Amino acid sequence: MDARLDAVLHVEWLPYALDLAGAFVFALSGAMAGVRHRLDLFGVLVLSFAAANTGGITRDLLIGAVPPGAISDWRYLGVSVLAGLLTFCFPSRLRQEWNPVLLFDAAGLALFAVTGAGKALAHGLNPVMATLLGMLTGIGGGLARDVLLAQVPTVLRSDLYAVAALAGAAVVVIASQLQLAPGPAALAGAALCFGMRVLAIRNKWQLPVAGSVAGPPQE
C-alpha cells in the first residue's frame, strides 16, 4: 500500500497532469468561443482541439520532442473532444459571472506556462529560453483560437496576458536554478500567472497601448 501511494505521489506525474488539465481548460475556452460564434459541432471541436494543443505542439517541435504529445498521446485528443462536447451540449452550464472564455483561458495560460517551462528545462534549454518557451506554450492555444475566429489575438491586445505567462514560467525556472522542489514550484507559478491574469481582467490592468502614446495613426 505504501509503495503504491509513493508511486502516485511521485513528482513525475505532476507535469503530465498539469499539461492535461491545461489542455482541458483551453479546450473549454476554444469550444465556448465557437459556441458564441454559432459554429456547428465540427467547428466547435476544431476550435477546442486547436486551443487545447497548439501551444503544446509548438513547444514539443521546438525542443525536439517528436512526435508531439498532443499527437502521440490519445488523452490530449480525448480531453479536447470531451470539453468540446460538454460545451456544445451544455453551454449555459459553463457561463459564470465573468466571461467564461477569459476565465478558462487564464487557467489554460497558467498551466501551460509552467509545464512549458518545465519541459524546456528537462530538455536542456538555458533558463532564459526556457522561460520564453513557457510563455510561448501558454499563449499558443489562445492565439490559434483567435486566428481561426478572425480576431485580433488576445495576446496582442489584452490585460497582462503574455506578462502573466512569463511570470509563471519564471517561477519554475528560478526554482530549478535554486534546486527547489519542482512540484510546488509549478503550482506556485501557475497560481501566480492565474492570479495576475484574473486581477488584470477584473481591474482592467494593461500595458501602455500604442494609440495612447503615439496618438492616432496617420493617413
Disulfide bonds with the S-S distance in Angstrom:
none
